[in-house]
Amino acid sequence: MTKSLHRLLLITCLLGLTGCLQHVTHQGNVLDPNKVFQIWEGDSKFHVETLLGQPVLKDTLHPNRALYVEDYKNPDTGESYTRGIEITYDEALRVTHIRRFGFDEP
């Protein structure tokens, strides 16, 4: 009986500790800076979406513009960050303009 009680107590403690772990919470796209800085003017939309996936925002008023945004909170510091990349395509679906924000230049 006491072995069963000890096992139950141990399992309860371990399960209680798993709820204490903090994880980085992401909203929107998860952006890898190495991939973001592989995009250049002249690249195809296919190349961009292969690297970054689908954009978080597709504007019906501006169909040739894609916006990738990542919001996350660092559990260690409590700081919130926003970073992203806005890409404009021409009629041939080639990148004509890139605006990156929230990233350190490589």
Residue frames relative to the residue before (quaternion, step in Angstrom):
aa qw qx qy qz dx dy dz
M 1.0000 0.0000 0.0000 0.0000 0.00 0.00 0.00
T 0.6849 0.4862 -0.3080 0.4469 3.59 0.87 -0.80
K 0.6003 0.5439 -0.3679 0.4565 3.62 1.11 -0.59
S 0.6461 0.5164 -0.3116 0.4677 3.56 0.98 -0.83
L 0.6536 0.5129 -0.3036 0.4665 3.55 1.00 -0.84
H 0.6483 0.5098 -0.3111 0.4723 3.59 1.01 -0.81
R 0.6441 0.5136 -0.3199 0.4680 3.59 0.97 -0.82
L 0.6572 0.5107 -0.3072 0.4613 3.55 0.93 -0.89
L 0.6523 0.5072 -0.3037 0.4743 3.57 0.99 -0.83
L 0.6498 0.5145 -0.3090 0.4664 3.59 0.99 -0.84
I 0.6610 0.4964 -0.3038 0.4737 3.59 0.90 -0.89
T 0.6405 0.5238 -0.3205 0.4612 3.59 0.96 -0.82
C 0.6623 0.4989 -0.3061 0.4677 3.60 0.94 -0.86
L 0.6665 0.5026 -0.3054 0.4582 3.58 0.91 -0.89
L 0.6577 0.4937 -0.3126 0.4754 3.58 0.95 -0.80
G 0.6340 0.5307 -0.3282 0.4569 3.58 1.04 -0.71
L 0.6610 0.5087 -0.3072 0.4581 3.60 1.03 -0.72
T 0.6127 0.5586 -0.3695 0.4196 3.61 1.02 -0.62
G 0.6316 0.5324 -0.3349 0.4533 3.59 1.12 -0.49
C 0.6330 0.5506 -0.3217 0.4390 3.59 1.24 -0.33
L 0.5380 0.6276 -0.4127 0.3827 3.60 1.19 -0.31
Q 0.2199 -0.7705 0.5852 0.1245 3.55 -0.97 0.86
H 0.1536 -0.7776 0.6064 0.0630 3.52 -1.05 0.81
V 0.5408 -0.5704 0.4909 0.3757 3.54 -1.23 0.45
T 0.2240 -0.7802 0.5734 0.1109 3.56 -0.77 1.06
H 0.1298 -0.8016 0.5824 0.0359 3.55 -0.70 1.14
Q 0.0993 -0.7365 0.6647 0.0762 3.51 -1.23 0.66
G 0.7775 0.2866 -0.2255 0.5124 3.57 -0.95 0.81
N 0.7742 -0.2827 0.2520 0.5072 3.54 -1.12 -0.75
V 0.3114 -0.6741 0.6222 0.2479 3.55 -1.26 0.43
L 0.1142 -0.8434 0.5250 0.0048 3.56 -0.33 1.30
D 0.2323 -0.7433 0.6172 0.1119 3.54 -0.83 1.10
P 0.4449 -0.7206 0.4555 0.2745 3.64 -0.53 1.11
N 0.6064 0.5584 -0.3610 0.4360 3.61 1.05 -0.66
K 0.6844 0.4591 -0.2813 0.4916 3.59 1.01 -0.76
V 0.6214 0.5542 -0.3459 0.4326 3.59 0.99 -0.80
F 0.7380 0.4080 -0.2325 0.4846 3.60 0.96 -0.82
Q 0.5413 0.5741 -0.4195 0.4489 3.60 1.27 0.34
I 0.5977 0.5648 -0.3585 0.4418 3.59 1.27 -0.07
W 0.0333 -0.8017 0.5950 -0.0462 3.54 -0.87 1.07
E 0.6139 -0.5061 0.4347 0.4221 3.54 -1.26 0.34
G 0.7326 0.3745 -0.3099 0.4765 3.54 -0.97 0.92
D 0.5322 0.6155 -0.4127 0.4094 3.61 1.23 -0.29
S 0.4945 -0.6554 0.4851 0.3009 3.55 -1.18 0.56
K 0.6220 -0.5276 0.4256 0.3919 3.55 -1.27 0.43
F 0.6035 0.5622 -0.3467 0.4468 3.58 1.08 -0.73
H 0.6500 0.5144 -0.3099 0.4657 3.60 0.96 -0.89
V 0.6524 0.5170 -0.3088 0.4602 3.59 0.92 -0.93
E 0.7147 0.4455 -0.2649 0.4696 3.59 0.81 -0.97
T 0.5742 0.5540 -0.3823 0.4660 3.59 1.18 -0.41
L 0.6955 0.4607 -0.2677 0.4820 3.59 0.99 -0.82
L 0.8361 0.2734 -0.0899 0.4671 3.57 0.73 -1.10
G 0.4645 -0.6519 0.4684 0.3740 3.60 1.17 -0.40
Q 0.7246 -0.3918 0.3178 0.4695 3.55 -1.25 -0.41
P 0.4930 -0.6578 0.4713 0.3196 3.61 -0.99 0.74
V 0.5591 -0.6101 0.4519 0.3331 3.53 -1.21 0.60
L 0.7972 0.1759 -0.0774 0.5724 3.59 1.14 -0.62
K 0.0283 -0.7471 0.6641 0.0031 3.53 -0.93 1.02
D 0.2216 -0.8019 0.5491 0.0795 3.55 -0.50 1.25
T 0.3730 -0.7480 0.5029 0.2203 3.60 -0.60 1.11
L 0.6342 0.5146 -0.3372 0.4683 3.59 1.18 -0.46
H 0.7624 0.1887 -0.1154 0.6081 3.59 1.23 -0.47
P 0.0929 -0.8608 0.4971 0.0564 3.62 0.45 1.17
N 0.6860 0.4661 -0.2915 0.4767 3.62 1.17 -0.37
R 0.6202 0.4976 -0.3529 0.4932 3.58 1.20 0.47
A 0.0808 -0.7844 0.6145 0.0229 3.56 -0.98 0.92
L 0.1248 -0.7904 0.5983 0.0427 3.55 -0.98 0.87
Y 0.0868 -0.7636 0.6397 0.0089 3.53 -0.80 1.14
V 0.0434 0.8079 -0.5821 0.0815 3.60 -0.63 1.12
E 0.0939 -0.7716 0.6282 0.0332 3.53 -1.08 0.85
D 0.0555 -0.7534 0.6551 0.0107 3.55 -0.88 1.04
Y 0.1551 0.7907 -0.5833 0.1024 3.56 -0.84 0.91
K 0.2833 -0.7371 0.5937 0.1547 3.48 -1.29 0.53
N 0.3452 -0.7349 0.5519 0.1901 3.54 -0.81 1.05
P 0.3680 -0.7641 0.4787 0.2270 3.62 -0.52 1.10
D 0.6188 0.5602 -0.3506 0.4247 3.61 1.14 -0.51
T 0.7945 0.2883 -0.1379 0.5164 3.58 0.89 -0.95
G 0.4045 -0.7184 0.4701 0.3151 3.58 1.18 -0.51
E 0.5070 0.6592 -0.4164 0.3675 3.58 1.29 0.00
S 0.2842 -0.7322 0.5949 0.1707 3.54 -1.14 0.74
Y 0.1232 -0.7915 0.5975 0.0369 3.54 -1.04 0.85
T 0.0765 -0.7440 0.6599 0.0719 3.51 -1.25 0.59
R 0.1276 0.7669 -0.6218 0.0949 3.52 -0.91 0.94
G 0.0866 0.8175 -0.5627 0.0871 3.52 -1.15 0.51
I 0.2605 -0.7200 0.6166 0.1830 3.47 -1.42 -0.12
E 0.1531 -0.7589 0.6294 0.0677 3.54 -0.98 0.97
I 0.0774 -0.8110 0.5796 -0.0156 3.56 -0.75 1.10
T 0.1479 -0.7653 0.6221 0.0732 3.54 -1.00 0.91
Y 0.2011 -0.7824 0.5842 0.0781 3.56 -0.96 0.97
D 0.4165 -0.6559 0.5548 0.2975 3.54 -1.26 0.42
E 0.7472 -0.3989 0.2762 0.4542 3.58 -1.28 -0.11
A 0.6709 0.4670 -0.2882 0.4987 3.61 1.20 -0.48
L 0.4554 -0.7154 0.4076 0.3386 3.59 1.36 0.20
R 0.4201 0.6341 -0.5070 0.4054 3.51 0.96 1.09
V 0.5461 -0.6269 0.4463 0.3312 3.58 -1.05 0.78
T 0.1065 -0.8002 0.5885 0.0435 3.57 -0.83 1.03
H 0.8017 0.0667 -0.0167 0.5938 3.60 1.13 -0.55
I 0.0779 -0.7809 0.6196 0.0147 3.56 -1.06 0.87
R 0.0025 0.7653 -0.6436 0.0038 3.54 -0.97 0.91
R 0.0985 -0.7869 0.6089 0.0154 3.55 -0.61 1.22
F 0.0227 0.7976 -0.6027 0.0095 3.59 -1.01 0.70
G 0.7895 0.3174 -0.2568 0.4582 3.51 -1.14 0.84
F 0.6300 0.5048 -0.3365 0.4849 3.58 1.28 0.09
D 0.4050 -0.6415 0.5841 0.2886 3.53 -1.24 0.52
E 0.5019 -0.6438 0.4767 0.3262 3.58 -0.96 0.83
P 0.4867 -0.6779 0.4594 0.3043 3.61 -0.95 0.84
